[in-house]
Amino acid sequence: MPRISPYTITLTAHEENTLESVARKYTSSYRDVIRAKIILMAAQGYSNDEIAFRLDTPRQIVSKWHKRFYYERLIGLQDQPRGGRPGDFSPGGNN
């Protein structure tokens, strides 16, 4: 039995236009397109399992972005700073 997400997505006109633009834009990064499509499909009422199947993406990834958008809206779809020590690479590429 598929699980139903407790995070119901209802988009504003601005959010829908922004997400559709990102999903269609040729120059958008792959990760941004997938995130936008996840939210657009969630707003249409698709389950996380169905979205994962249609986008060929793990269900856990769909759940993550679905939940993050629910709480943080468009800002939540951006990458967050990563933890850990910063890289040790010099600007010239020679370590």
PDB file of N, CA, C and O in Angstrom:
ATOM      1  N   MET A   1       0.835  -1.178   0.000  1.00  0.00           N
ATOM      2  CA  MET A   1       0.000   0.000   0.000  1.00  0.00           C
ATOM      3  C   MET A   1       0.882   1.244   0.000  1.00  0.00           C
ATOM      4  O   MET A   1       1.714   1.396   0.895  1.00  0.00           O
ATOM      5  N   PRO A   2       0.724   2.148  -0.986  1.00  0.00           N
ATOM      6  CA  PRO A   2       1.562   3.339  -1.036  1.00  0.00           C
ATOM      7  C   PRO A   2       1.275   4.280   0.130  1.00  0.00           C
ATOM      8  O   PRO A   2       0.139   4.423   0.582  1.00  0.00           O
ATOM      9  N   ARG A   3       2.325   4.903   0.589  1.00  0.00           N
ATOM     10  CA  ARG A   3       2.180   5.862   1.674  1.00  0.00           C
ATOM     11  C   ARG A   3       1.693   7.194   1.105  1.00  0.00           C
ATOM     12  O   ARG A   3       2.071   7.576  -0.002  1.00  0.00           O
ATOM     13  N   ILE A   4       0.864   7.890   1.855  1.00  0.00           N
ATOM     14  CA  ILE A   4       0.366   9.199   1.465  1.00  0.00           C
ATOM     15  C   ILE A   4       1.181  10.244   2.232  1.00  0.00           C
ATOM     16  O   ILE A   4       1.344  10.149   3.449  1.00  0.00           O
ATOM     17  N   SER A   5       1.682  11.223   1.514  1.00  0.00           N
ATOM     18  CA  SER A   5       2.479  12.269   2.150  1.00  0.00           C
ATOM     19  C   SER A   5       1.574  13.191   2.970  1.00  0.00           C
ATOM     20  O   SER A   5       0.512  13.597   2.498  1.00  0.00           O
ATOM     21  N   PRO A   6       1.987  13.520   4.184  1.00  0.00           N
ATOM     22  CA  PRO A   6       1.193  14.457   4.988  1.00  0.00           C
ATOM     23  C   PRO A   6       1.420  15.910   4.554  1.00  0.00           C
ATOM     24  O   PRO A   6       0.769  16.818   5.071  1.00  0.00           O
ATOM     25  N   TYR A   7       2.334  16.132   3.614  1.00  0.00           N
ATOM     26  CA  TYR A   7       2.697  17.477   3.184  1.00  0.00           C
ATOM     27  C   TYR A   7       1.982  17.812   1.871  1.00  0.00           C
ATOM     28  O   TYR A   7       2.498  17.534   0.788  1.00  0.00           O
ATOM     29  N   THR A   8       0.806  18.403   1.976  1.00  0.00           N
ATOM     30  CA  THR A   8       0.024  18.774   0.806  1.00  0.00           C
ATOM     31  C   THR A   8       0.552  20.078   0.238  1.00  0.00           C
ATOM     32  O   THR A   8       0.678  21.074   0.951  1.00  0.00           O
ATOM     33  N   ILE A   9       0.856  20.064  -1.042  1.00  0.00           N
ATOM     34  CA  ILE A   9       1.423  21.239  -1.704  1.00  0.00           C
ATOM     35  C   ILE A   9       0.332  21.970  -2.477  1.00  0.00           C
ATOM     36  O   ILE A   9      -0.341  21.384  -3.325  1.00  0.00           O
ATOM     37  N   THR A  10       0.165  23.246  -2.179  1.00  0.00           N
ATOM     38  CA  THR A  10      -0.699  24.136  -2.942  1.00  0.00           C
ATOM     39  C   THR A  10       0.170  25.308  -3.361  1.00  0.00           C
ATOM     40  O   THR A  10       0.712  26.019  -2.515  1.00  0.00           O
ATOM     41  N   LEU A  11       0.303  25.509  -4.659  1.00  0.00           N
ATOM     42  CA  LEU A  11       1.189  26.539  -5.187  1.00  0.00           C
ATOM     43  C   LEU A  11       0.475  27.864  -5.405  1.00  0.00           C
ATOM     44  O   LEU A  11      -0.697  27.899  -5.780  1.00  0.00           O
ATOM     45  N   THR A  12       1.195  28.953  -5.163  1.00  0.00           N
ATOM     46  CA  THR A  12       0.703  30.262  -5.572  1.00  0.00           C
ATOM     47  C   THR A  12       0.986  30.403  -7.060  1.00  0.00           C
ATOM     48  O   THR A  12       1.759  29.624  -7.620  1.00  0.00           O
ATOM     49  N   ALA A  13       0.377  31.374  -7.699  1.00  0.00           N
ATOM     50  CA  ALA A  13       0.606  31.597  -9.130  1.00  0.00           C
ATOM     51  C   ALA A  13       2.081  31.891  -9.393  1.00  0.00           C
ATOM     52  O   ALA A  13       2.644  31.413 -10.378  1.00  0.00           O
ATOM     53  N   HIS A  14       2.704  32.675  -8.518  1.00  0.00           N
ATOM     54  CA  HIS A  14       4.122  33.016  -8.677  1.00  0.00           C
ATOM     55  C   HIS A  14       4.995  31.758  -8.571  1.00  0.00           C
ATOM     56  O   HIS A  14       5.895  31.553  -9.386  1.00  0.00           O
ATOM     57  N   GLU A  15       4.726  30.923  -7.565  1.00  0.00           N
ATOM     58  CA  GLU A  15       5.513  29.694  -7.389  1.00  0.00           C
ATOM     59  C   GLU A  15       5.354  28.777  -8.591  1.00  0.00           C
ATOM     60  O   GLU A  15       6.337  28.225  -9.087  1.00  0.00           O
ATOM     61  N   GLU A  16       4.124  28.612  -9.062  1.00  0.00           N
ATOM     62  CA  GLU A  16       3.884  27.740 -10.208  1.00  0.00           C
ATOM     63  C   GLU A  16       4.605  28.260 -11.449  1.00  0.00           C
ATOM     64  O   GLU A  16       5.233  27.483 -12.169  1.00  0.00           O
ATOM     65  N   ASN A  17       4.523  29.560 -11.705  1.00  0.00           N
ATOM     66  CA  ASN A  17       5.220  30.147 -12.866  1.00  0.00           C
ATOM     67  C   ASN A  17       6.727  29.972 -12.752  1.00  0.00           C
ATOM     68  O   ASN A  17       7.393  29.636 -13.732  1.00  0.00           O
ATOM     69  N   THR A  18       7.259  30.196 -11.570  1.00  0.00           N
ATOM     70  CA  THR A  18       8.703  30.057 -11.353  1.00  0.00           C
ATOM     71  C   THR A  18       9.144  28.618 -11.580  1.00  0.00           C
ATOM     72  O   THR A  18      10.130  28.379 -12.276  1.00  0.00           O
ATOM     73  N   LEU A  19       8.427  27.656 -11.003  1.00  0.00           N
ATOM     74  CA  LEU A  19       8.790  26.239 -11.139  1.00  0.00           C
ATOM     75  C   LEU A  19       8.652  25.764 -12.581  1.00  0.00           C
ATOM     76  O   LEU A  19       9.501  25.018 -13.068  1.00  0.00           O
ATOM     77  N   GLU A  20       7.601  26.182 -13.263  1.00  0.00           N
ATOM     78  CA  GLU A  20       7.429  25.796 -14.664  1.00  0.00           C
ATOM     79  C   GLU A  20       8.541  26.383 -15.528  1.00  0.00           C
ATOM     80  O   GLU A  20       9.024  25.728 -16.452  1.00  0.00           O
ATOM     81  N   SER A  21       8.942  27.600 -15.231  1.00  0.00           N
ATOM     82  CA  SER A  21      10.031  28.232 -15.969  1.00  0.00           C
ATOM     83  C   SER A  21      11.341  27.460 -15.783  1.00  0.00           C
ATOM     84  O   SER A  21      12.058  27.205 -16.751  1.00  0.00           O
ATOM     85  N   VAL A  22      11.643  27.095 -14.557  1.00  0.00           N
ATOM     86  CA  VAL A  22      12.863  26.326 -14.269  1.00  0.00           C
ATOM     87  C   VAL A  22      12.812  24.968 -14.964  1.00  0.00           C
ATOM     88  O   VAL A  22      13.804  24.525 -15.544  1.00  0.00           O
ATOM     89  N   ALA A  23      11.660  24.312 -14.906  1.00  0.00           N
ATOM     90  CA  ALA A  23      11.526  22.976 -15.495  1.00  0.00           C
ATOM     91  C   ALA A  23      11.673  23.000 -17.015  1.00  0.00           C
ATOM     92  O   ALA A  23      12.133  22.021 -17.604  1.00  0.00           O
ATOM     93  N   ARG A  24      11.290  24.099 -17.655  1.00  0.00           N
ATOM     94  CA  ARG A  24      11.338  24.197 -19.125  1.00  0.00           C
ATOM     95  C   ARG A  24      12.640  24.791 -19.653  1.00  0.00           C
ATOM     96  O   ARG A  24      13.015  24.559 -20.802  1.00  0.00           O
ATOM     97  N   LYS A  25      13.323  25.555 -18.810  1.00  0.00           N
ATOM     98  CA  LYS A  25      14.491  26.297 -19.273  1.00  0.00           C
ATOM     99  C   LYS A  25      15.634  25.356 -19.656  1.00  0.00           C
ATOM    100  O   LYS A  25      16.045  24.506 -18.866  1.00  0.00           O
ATOM    101  N   TYR A  26      16.127  25.518 -20.854  1.00  0.00           N
ATOM    102  CA  TYR A  26      17.192  24.669 -21.384  1.00  0.00           C
ATOM    103  C   TYR A  26      18.472  24.801 -20.569  1.00  0.00           C
ATOM    104  O   TYR A  26      19.237  23.843 -20.455  1.00  0.00           O
ATOM    105  N   THR A  27      18.711  25.977 -20.002  1.00  0.00           N
ATOM    106  CA  THR A  27      19.961  26.225 -19.286  1.00  0.00           C
ATOM    107  C   THR A  27      19.881  25.881 -17.796  1.00  0.00           C
ATOM    108  O   THR A  27      20.874  26.019 -17.083  1.00  0.00           O
ATOM    109  N   SER A  28      18.726  25.440 -17.319  1.00  0.00           N
ATOM    110  CA  SER A  28      18.605  25.051 -15.911  1.00  0.00           C
ATOM    111  C   SER A  28      19.431  23.792 -15.651  1.00  0.00           C
ATOM    112  O   SER A  28      19.541  22.919 -16.511  1.00  0.00           O
ATOM    113  N   SER A  29      19.999  23.715 -14.470  1.00  0.00           N
ATOM    114  CA  SER A  29      20.757  22.507 -14.121  1.00  0.00           C
ATOM    115  C   SER A  29      19.794  21.343 -13.929  1.00  0.00           C
ATOM    116  O   SER A  29      18.622  21.541 -13.609  1.00  0.00           O
ATOM    117  N   TYR A  30      20.291  20.148 -14.125  1.00  0.00           N
ATOM    118  CA  TYR A  30      19.470  18.942 -14.006  1.00  0.00           C
ATOM    119  C   TYR A  30      18.817  18.854 -12.628  1.00  0.00           C
ATOM    120  O   TYR A  30      17.632  18.538 -12.519  1.00  0.00           O
ATOM    121  N   ARG A  31      19.576  19.130 -11.593  1.00  0.00           N
ATOM    122  CA  ARG A  31      19.030  19.021 -10.237  1.00  0.00           C
ATOM    123  C   ARG A  31      17.891  20.009 -10.017  1.00  0.00           C
ATOM    124  O   ARG A  31      16.910  19.683  -9.348  1.00  0.00           O
ATOM    125  N   ASP A  32      18.012  21.228 -10.579  1.00  0.00           N
ATOM    126  CA  ASP A  32      16.945  22.216 -10.435  1.00  0.00           C
ATOM    127  C   ASP A  32      15.691  21.800 -11.199  1.00  0.00           C
ATOM    128  O   ASP A  32      14.574  22.014 -10.728  1.00  0.00           O
ATOM    129  N   VAL A  33      15.875  21.210 -12.368  1.00  0.00           N
ATOM    130  CA  VAL A  33      14.734  20.734 -13.167  1.00  0.00           C
ATOM    131  C   VAL A  33      14.001  19.629 -12.423  1.00  0.00           C
ATOM    132  O   VAL A  33      12.772  19.644 -12.350  1.00  0.00           O
ATOM    133  N   ILE A  34      14.736  18.669 -11.870  1.00  0.00           N
ATOM    134  CA  ILE A  34      14.119  17.565 -11.135  1.00  0.00           C
ATOM    135  C   ILE A  34      13.369  18.088  -9.914  1.00  0.00           C
ATOM    136  O   ILE A  34      12.241  17.668  -9.655  1.00  0.00           O
ATOM    137  N   ARG A  35      13.975  18.989  -9.171  1.00  0.00           N
ATOM    138  CA  ARG A  35      13.320  19.544  -7.985  1.00  0.00           C
ATOM    139  C   ARG A  35      12.024  20.258  -8.368  1.00  0.00           C
ATOM    140  O   ARG A  35      10.997  20.089  -7.710  1.00  0.00           O
ATOM    141  N   ALA A  36      12.077  21.052  -9.432  1.00  0.00           N
ATOM    142  CA  ALA A  36      10.888  21.776  -9.889  1.00  0.00           C
ATOM    143  C   ALA A  36       9.798  20.798 -10.316  1.00  0.00           C
ATOM    144  O   ALA A  36       8.629  20.987  -9.979  1.00  0.00           O
ATOM    145  N   LYS A  37      10.170  19.762 -11.050  1.00  0.00           N
ATOM    146  CA  LYS A  37       9.184  18.776 -11.510  1.00  0.00           C
ATOM    147  C   LYS A  37       8.576  18.014 -10.337  1.00  0.00           C
ATOM    148  O   LYS A  37       7.383  17.709 -10.351  1.00  0.00           O
ATOM    149  N   ILE A  38       9.377  17.705  -9.327  1.00  0.00           N
ATOM    150  CA  ILE A  38       8.865  17.023  -8.136  1.00  0.00           C
ATOM    151  C   ILE A  38       7.755  17.854  -7.502  1.00  0.00           C
ATOM    152  O   ILE A  38       6.691  17.329  -7.174  1.00  0.00           O
ATOM    153  N   ILE A  39       8.002  19.133  -7.332  1.00  0.00           N
ATOM    154  CA  ILE A  39       7.023  20.000  -6.670  1.00  0.00           C
ATOM    155  C   ILE A  39       5.793  20.200  -7.547  1.00  0.00           C
ATOM    156  O   ILE A  39       4.669  20.182  -7.045  1.00  0.00           O
ATOM    157  N   LEU A  40       5.987  20.388  -8.839  1.00  0.00           N
ATOM    158  CA  LEU A  40       4.854  20.562  -9.738  1.00  0.00           C
ATOM    159  C   LEU A  40       3.955  19.319  -9.725  1.00  0.00           C
ATOM    160  O   LEU A  40       2.730  19.437  -9.704  1.00  0.00           O
ATOM    161  N   MET A  41       4.560  18.146  -9.736  1.00  0.00           N
ATOM    162  CA  MET A  41       3.778  16.907  -9.716  1.00  0.00           C
ATOM    163  C   MET A  41       3.101  16.700  -8.358  1.00  0.00           C
ATOM    164  O   MET A  41       1.973  16.213  -8.292  1.00  0.00           O
ATOM    165  N   ALA A  42       3.787  17.066  -7.285  1.00  0.00           N
ATOM    166  CA  ALA A  42       3.190  16.949  -5.949  1.00  0.00           C
ATOM    167  C   ALA A  42       1.968  17.862  -5.844  1.00  0.00           C
ATOM    168  O   ALA A  42       0.958  17.489  -5.248  1.00  0.00           O
ATOM    169  N   ALA A  43       2.065  19.047  -6.420  1.00  0.00           N
ATOM    170  CA  ALA A  43       0.945  19.994  -6.394  1.00  0.00           C
ATOM    171  C   ALA A  43      -0.242  19.468  -7.211  1.00  0.00           C
ATOM    172  O   ALA A  43      -1.389  19.831  -6.952  1.00  0.00           O
ATOM    173  N   GLN A  44       0.042  18.615  -8.193  1.00  0.00           N
ATOM    174  CA  GLN A  44      -1.029  18.013  -9.000  1.00  0.00           C
ATOM    175  C   GLN A  44      -1.658  16.810  -8.305  1.00  0.00           C
ATOM    176  O   GLN A  44      -2.632  16.241  -8.799  1.00  0.00           O
ATOM    177  N   GLY A  45      -1.099  16.423  -7.156  1.00  0.00           N
ATOM    178  CA  GLY A  45      -1.685  15.346  -6.376  1.00  0.00           C
ATOM    179  C   GLY A  45      -1.040  13.985  -6.552  1.00  0.00           C
ATOM    180  O   GLY A  45      -1.546  12.997  -6.022  1.00  0.00           O
ATOM    181  N   TYR A  46       0.066  13.906  -7.283  1.00  0.00           N
ATOM    182  CA  TYR A  46       0.752  12.626  -7.442  1.00  0.00           C
ATOM    183  C   TYR A  46       1.397  12.221  -6.119  1.00  0.00           C
ATOM    184  O   TYR A  46       1.859  13.075  -5.362  1.00  0.00           O
ATOM    185  N   SER A  47       1.427  10.927  -5.846  1.00  0.00           N
ATOM    186  CA  SER A  47       2.087  10.424  -4.642  1.00  0.00           C
ATOM    187  C   SER A  47       3.603  10.458  -4.861  1.00  0.00           C
ATOM    188  O   SER A  47       4.076  10.547  -5.994  1.00  0.00           O
ATOM    189  N   ASN A  48       4.349  10.387  -3.766  1.00  0.00           N
ATOM    190  CA  ASN A  48       5.807  10.371  -3.869  1.00  0.00           C
ATOM    191  C   ASN A  48       6.287   9.172  -4.677  1.00  0.00           C
ATOM    192  O   ASN A  48       7.240   9.283  -5.448  1.00  0.00           O
ATOM    193  N   ASP A  49       5.632   8.031  -4.503  1.00  0.00           N
ATOM    194  CA  ASP A  49       6.013   6.833  -5.250  1.00  0.00           C
ATOM    195  C   ASP A  49       5.794   7.029  -6.753  1.00  0.00           C
ATOM    196  O   ASP A  49       6.632   6.631  -7.562  1.00  0.00           O
ATOM    197  N   GLU A  50       4.676   7.638  -7.119  1.00  0.00           N
ATOM    198  CA  GLU A  50       4.380   7.875  -8.534  1.00  0.00           C
ATOM    199  C   GLU A  50       5.354   8.889  -9.139  1.00  0.00           C
ATOM    200  O   GLU A  50       5.816   8.716 -10.266  1.00  0.00           O
ATOM    201  N   ILE A  51       5.660   9.939  -8.387  1.00  0.00           N
ATOM    202  CA  ILE A  51       6.624  10.941  -8.859  1.00  0.00           C
ATOM    203  C   ILE A  51       7.986  10.285  -9.064  1.00  0.00           C
ATOM    204  O   ILE A  51       8.638  10.502 -10.085  1.00  0.00           O
ATOM    205  N   ALA A  52       8.408   9.488  -8.095  1.00  0.00           N
ATOM    206  CA  ALA A  52       9.697   8.807  -8.182  1.00  0.00           C
ATOM    207  C   ALA A  52       9.751   7.908  -9.413  1.00  0.00           C
ATOM    208  O   ALA A  52      10.755   7.882 -10.125  1.00  0.00           O
ATOM    209  N   PHE A  53       8.681   7.180  -9.660  1.00  0.00           N
ATOM    210  CA  PHE A  53       8.632   6.296 -10.818  1.00  0.00           C
ATOM    211  C   PHE A  53       8.701   7.098 -12.116  1.00  0.00           C
ATOM    212  O   PHE A  53       9.475   6.761 -13.013  1.00  0.00           O
ATOM    213  N   ARG A  54       7.903   8.149 -12.220  1.00  0.00           N
ATOM    214  CA  ARG A  54       7.844   8.937 -13.462  1.00  0.00           C
ATOM    215  C   ARG A  54       9.143   9.687 -13.751  1.00  0.00           C
ATOM    216  O   ARG A  54       9.514   9.870 -14.911  1.00  0.00           O
ATOM    217  N   LEU A  55       9.828  10.118 -12.699  1.00  0.00           N
ATOM    218  CA  LEU A  55      11.075  10.872 -12.893  1.00  0.00           C
ATOM    219  C   LEU A  55      12.314   9.988 -12.769  1.00  0.00           C
ATOM    220  O   LEU A  55      13.437  10.476 -12.895  1.00  0.00           O
ATOM    221  N   ASP A  56      12.118   8.693 -12.525  1.00  0.00           N
ATOM    222  CA  ASP A  56      13.223   7.754 -12.350  1.00  0.00           C
ATOM    223  C   ASP A  56      14.207   8.258 -11.296  1.00  0.00           C
ATOM    224  O   ASP A  56      15.414   8.338 -11.521  1.00  0.00           O
ATOM    225  N   THR A  57      13.648   8.589 -10.152  1.00  0.00           N
ATOM    226  CA  THR A  57      14.396   9.151  -9.031  1.00  0.00           C
ATOM    227  C   THR A  57      14.031   8.369  -7.773  1.00  0.00           C
ATOM    228  O   THR A  57      12.884   7.945  -7.634  1.00  0.00           O
ATOM    229  N   PRO A  58      14.969   8.167  -6.859  1.00  0.00           N
ATOM    230  CA  PRO A  58      14.626   7.450  -5.621  1.00  0.00           C
ATOM    231  C   PRO A  58      13.508   8.158  -4.838  1.00  0.00           C
ATOM    232  O   PRO A  58      13.460   9.387  -4.787  1.00  0.00           O
ATOM    233  N   ARG A  59      12.621   7.375  -4.237  1.00  0.00           N
ATOM    234  CA  ARG A  59      11.503   7.935  -3.477  1.00  0.00           C
ATOM    235  C   ARG A  59      11.989   8.802  -2.323  1.00  0.00           C
ATOM    236  O   ARG A  59      11.337   9.785  -1.969  1.00  0.00           O
ATOM    237  N   GLN A  60      13.134   8.447  -1.731  1.00  0.00           N
ATOM    238  CA  GLN A  60      13.656   9.239  -0.619  1.00  0.00           C
ATOM    239  C   GLN A  60      14.008  10.654  -1.072  1.00  0.00           C
ATOM    240  O   GLN A  60      13.828  11.612  -0.319  1.00  0.00           O
ATOM    241  N   ILE A  61      14.501  10.786  -2.284  1.00  0.00           N
ATOM    242  CA  ILE A  61      14.839  12.111  -2.823  1.00  0.00           C
ATOM    243  C   ILE A  61      13.564  12.916  -3.042  1.00  0.00           C
ATOM    244  O   ILE A  61      13.508  14.102  -2.715  1.00  0.00           O
ATOM    245  N   VAL A  62      12.549  12.273  -3.593  1.00  0.00           N
ATOM    246  CA  VAL A  62      11.264  12.943  -3.804  1.00  0.00           C
ATOM    247  C   VAL A  62      10.700  13.408  -2.465  1.00  0.00           C
ATOM    248  O   VAL A  62      10.238  14.543  -2.349  1.00  0.00           O
ATOM    249  N   SER A  63      10.734  12.545  -1.460  1.00  0.00           N
ATOM    250  CA  SER A  63      10.225  12.892  -0.131  1.00  0.00           C
ATOM    251  C   SER A  63      10.977  14.075   0.463  1.00  0.00           C
ATOM    252  O   SER A  63      10.378  14.975   1.052  1.00  0.00           O
ATOM    253  N   LYS A  64      12.292  14.062   0.303  1.00  0.00           N
ATOM    254  CA  LYS A  64      13.121  15.138   0.851  1.00  0.00           C
ATOM    255  C   LYS A  64      12.711  16.491   0.289  1.00  0.00           C
ATOM    256  O   LYS A  64      12.504  17.435   1.052  1.00  0.00           O
ATOM    257  N   TRP A  65      12.590  16.605  -1.035  1.00  0.00           N
ATOM    258  CA  TRP A  65      12.277  17.896  -1.652  1.00  0.00           C
ATOM    259  C   TRP A  65      10.820  18.280  -1.453  1.00  0.00           C
ATOM    260  O   TRP A  65      10.499  19.464  -1.348  1.00  0.00           O
ATOM    261  N   HIS A  66       9.949  17.305  -1.400  1.00  0.00           N
ATOM    262  CA  HIS A  66       8.530  17.552  -1.127  1.00  0.00           C
ATOM    263  C   HIS A  66       8.394  18.192   0.262  1.00  0.00           C
ATOM    264  O   HIS A  66       7.735  19.220   0.422  1.00  0.00           O
ATOM    265  N   LYS A  67       9.017  17.576   1.242  1.00  0.00           N
ATOM    266  CA  LYS A  67       8.950  18.075   2.622  1.00  0.00           C
ATOM    267  C   LYS A  67       9.635  19.425   2.759  1.00  0.00           C
ATOM    268  O   LYS A  67       9.117  20.322   3.423  1.00  0.00           O
ATOM    269  N   ARG A  68      10.796  19.573   2.136  1.00  0.00           N
ATOM    270  CA  ARG A  68      11.530  20.826   2.262  1.00  0.00           C
ATOM    271  C   ARG A  68      10.751  21.977   1.636  1.00  0.00           C
ATOM    272  O   ARG A  68      10.727  23.077   2.186  1.00  0.00           O
ATOM    273  N   PHE A  69      10.113  21.735   0.490  1.00  0.00           N
ATOM    274  CA  PHE A  69       9.307  22.783  -0.139  1.00  0.00           C
ATOM    275  C   PHE A  69       8.112  23.127   0.746  1.00  0.00           C
ATOM    276  O   PHE A  69       7.752  24.298   0.873  1.00  0.00           O
ATOM    277  N   TYR A  70       7.509  22.139   1.345  1.00  0.00           N
ATOM    278  CA  TYR A  70       6.349  22.370   2.207  1.00  0.00           C
ATOM    279  C   TYR A  70       6.692  23.369   3.318  1.00  0.00           C
ATOM    280  O   TYR A  70       5.899  24.263   3.616  1.00  0.00           O
ATOM    281  N   TYR A  71       7.857  23.220   3.923  1.00  0.00           N
ATOM    282  CA  TYR A  71       8.248  24.075   5.038  1.00  0.00           C
ATOM    283  C   TYR A  71       8.923  25.383   4.612  1.00  0.00           C
ATOM    284  O   TYR A  71       8.750  26.407   5.273  1.00  0.00           O
ATOM    285  N   GLU A  72       9.681  25.361   3.527  1.00  0.00           N
ATOM    286  CA  GLU A  72      10.501  26.525   3.183  1.00  0.00           C
ATOM    287  C   GLU A  72      10.131  27.188   1.852  1.00  0.00           C
ATOM    288  O   GLU A  72      10.701  28.219   1.496  1.00  0.00           O
ATOM    289  N   ARG A  73       9.189  26.607   1.123  1.00  0.00           N
ATOM    290  CA  ARG A  73       8.740  27.105  -0.172  1.00  0.00           C
ATOM    291  C   ARG A  73       9.911  27.147  -1.156  1.00  0.00           C
ATOM    292  O   ARG A  73      10.777  26.274  -1.101  1.00  0.00           O
ATOM    293  N   LEU A  74       9.964  28.143  -2.059  1.00  0.00           N
ATOM    294  CA  LEU A  74      10.977  28.166  -3.124  1.00  0.00           C
ATOM    295  C   LEU A  74      12.409  28.209  -2.588  1.00  0.00           C
ATOM    296  O   LEU A  74      13.314  27.624  -3.182  1.00  0.00           O
ATOM    297  N   ILE A  75      12.610  28.894  -1.481  1.00  0.00           N
ATOM    298  CA  ILE A  75      13.954  28.985  -0.888  1.00  0.00           C
ATOM    299  C   ILE A  75      14.460  27.588  -0.510  1.00  0.00           C
ATOM    300  O   ILE A  75      15.661  27.330  -0.585  1.00  0.00           O
ATOM    301  N   GLY A  76      13.575  26.703  -0.111  1.00  0.00           N
ATOM    302  CA  GLY A  76      13.959  25.359   0.305  1.00  0.00           C
ATOM    303  C   GLY A  76      14.508  24.496  -0.814  1.00  0.00           C
ATOM    304  O   GLY A  76      15.128  23.466  -0.548  1.00  0.00           O
ATOM    305  N   LEU A  77      14.291  24.899  -2.073  1.00  0.00           N
ATOM    306  CA  LEU A  77      14.791  24.107  -3.199  1.00  0.00           C
ATOM    307  C   LEU A  77      16.241  24.432  -3.544  1.00  0.00           C
ATOM    308  O   LEU A  77      16.849  23.758  -4.376  1.00  0.00           O
ATOM    309  N   GLN A  78      16.793  25.455  -2.912  1.00  0.00           N
ATOM    310  CA  GLN A  78      18.192  25.802  -3.153  1.00  0.00           C
ATOM    311  C   GLN A  78      19.091  24.905  -2.310  1.00  0.00           C
ATOM    312  O   GLN A  78      18.678  24.381  -1.275  1.00  0.00           O
ATOM    313  N   ASP A  79      20.329  24.738  -2.775  1.00  0.00           N
ATOM    314  CA  ASP A  79      21.292  23.949  -2.010  1.00  0.00           C
ATOM    315  C   ASP A  79      21.631  24.671  -0.716  1.00  0.00           C
ATOM    316  O   ASP A  79      21.757  25.895  -0.687  1.00  0.00           O
ATOM    317  N   GLN A  80      21.776  23.903   0.343  1.00  0.00           N
ATOM    318  CA  GLN A  80      22.185  24.460   1.624  1.00  0.00           C
ATOM    319  C   GLN A  80      23.683  24.253   1.794  1.00  0.00           C
ATOM    320  O   GLN A  80      24.261  23.351   1.187  1.00  0.00           O
ATOM    321  N   PRO A  81      24.314  25.088   2.618  1.00  0.00           N
ATOM    322  CA  PRO A  81      25.750  24.898   2.836  1.00  0.00           C
ATOM    323  C   PRO A  81      26.039  23.498   3.369  1.00  0.00           C
ATOM    324  O   PRO A  81      25.295  22.962   4.190  1.00  0.00           O
ATOM    325  N   ARG A  82      27.110  22.935   2.896  1.00  0.00           N
ATOM    326  CA  ARG A  82      27.493  21.597   3.340  1.00  0.00           C
ATOM    327  C   ARG A  82      28.375  21.702   4.575  1.00  0.00           C
ATOM    328  O   ARG A  82      29.103  22.678   4.758  1.00  0.00           O
ATOM    329  N   GLY A  83      28.294  20.680   5.419  1.00  0.00           N
ATOM    330  CA  GLY A  83      29.119  20.638   6.615  1.00  0.00           C
ATOM    331  C   GLY A  83      30.514  20.131   6.296  1.00  0.00           C
ATOM    332  O   GLY A  83      30.804  19.727   5.170  1.00  0.00           O
ATOM    333  N   GLY A  84      31.346  20.157   7.277  1.00  0.00           N
ATOM    334  CA  GLY A  84      32.695  19.625   7.106  1.00  0.00           C
ATOM    335  C   GLY A  84      33.706  20.703   6.771  1.00  0.00           C
ATOM    336  O   GLY A  84      33.373  21.874   6.589  1.00  0.00           O
ATOM    337  N   ARG A  85      34.932  20.272   6.698  1.00  0.00           N
ATOM    338  CA  ARG A  85      36.039  21.174   6.418  1.00  0.00           C
ATOM    339  C   ARG A  85      36.025  21.588   4.949  1.00  0.00           C
ATOM    340  O   ARG A  85      35.798  20.744   4.081  1.00  0.00           O
ATOM    341  N   PRO A  86      36.264  22.869   4.647  1.00  0.00           N
ATOM    342  CA  PRO A  86      36.306  23.287   3.251  1.00  0.00           C
ATOM    343  C   PRO A  86      37.465  22.641   2.502  1.00  0.00           C
ATOM    344  O   PRO A  86      38.438  22.192   3.108  1.00  0.00           O
ATOM    345  N   GLY A  87      37.349  22.599   1.188  1.00  0.00           N
ATOM    346  CA  GLY A  87      38.391  22.000   0.358  1.00  0.00           C
ATOM    347  C   GLY A  87      39.724  22.704   0.481  1.00  0.00           C
ATOM    348  O   GLY A  87      39.783  23.873   0.862  1.00  0.00           O
ATOM    349  N   ASP A  88      40.790  22.000   0.161  1.00  0.00           N
ATOM    350  CA  ASP A  88      42.161  22.523   0.276  1.00  0.00           C
ATOM    351  C   ASP A  88      42.735  22.852  -1.087  1.00  0.00           C
ATOM    352  O   ASP A  88      43.951  22.781  -1.260  1.00  0.00           O
ATOM    353  N   PHE A  89      41.929  23.203  -2.043  1.00  0.00           N
ATOM    354  CA  PHE A  89      42.405  23.404  -3.398  1.00  0.00           C
ATOM    355  C   PHE A  89      42.790  24.856  -3.635  1.00  0.00           C
ATOM    356  O   PHE A  89      42.059  25.772  -3.257  1.00  0.00           O
ATOM    357  N   SER A  90      43.924  25.058  -4.255  1.00  0.00           N
ATOM    358  CA  SER A  90      44.334  26.413  -4.596  1.00  0.00           C
ATOM    359  C   SER A  90      43.607  26.848  -5.866  1.00  0.00           C
ATOM    360  O   SER A  90      43.204  25.994  -6.657  1.00  0.00           O
ATOM    361  N   PRO A  91      43.428  28.166  -6.085  1.00  0.00           N
ATOM    362  CA  PRO A  91      42.698  28.645  -7.265  1.00  0.00           C
ATOM    363  C   PRO A  91      43.360  28.196  -8.583  1.00  0.00           C
ATOM    364  O   PRO A  91      42.657  28.000  -9.574  1.00  0.00           O
ATOM    365  N   GLY A  92      44.658  28.035  -8.618  1.00  0.00           N
ATOM    366  CA  GLY A  92      45.348  27.656  -9.845  1.00  0.00           C
ATOM    367  C   GLY A  92      45.272  26.167 -10.146  1.00  0.00           C
ATOM    368  O   GLY A  92      45.634  25.750 -11.246  1.00  0.00           O
ATOM    369  N   GLY A  93      44.822  25.371  -9.224  1.00  0.00           N
ATOM    370  CA  GLY A  93      44.713  23.943  -9.457  1.00  0.00           C
ATOM    371  C   GLY A  93      45.955  23.173  -9.055  1.00  0.00           C
ATOM    372  O   GLY A  93      45.928  21.942  -9.052  1.00  0.00           O
ATOM    373  N   ASN A  94      47.031  23.840  -8.719  1.00  0.00           N
ATOM    374  CA  ASN A  94      48.268  23.160  -8.295  1.00  0.00           C
ATOM    375  C   ASN A  94      48.303  23.125  -6.778  1.00  0.00           C
ATOM    376  O   ASN A  94      48.389  24.174  -6.139  1.00  0.00           O
ATOM    377  N   ASN A  95      48.237  21.954  -6.201  1.00  0.00           N
ATOM    378  CA  ASN A  95      48.244  21.848  -4.734  1.00  0.00           C
ATOM    379  C   ASN A  95      49.625  21.873  -4.204  1.00  0.00           C
ATOM    380  O   ASN A  95      49.822  21.794  -2.992  1.00  0.00           O
TER     381      ASN A  95
END
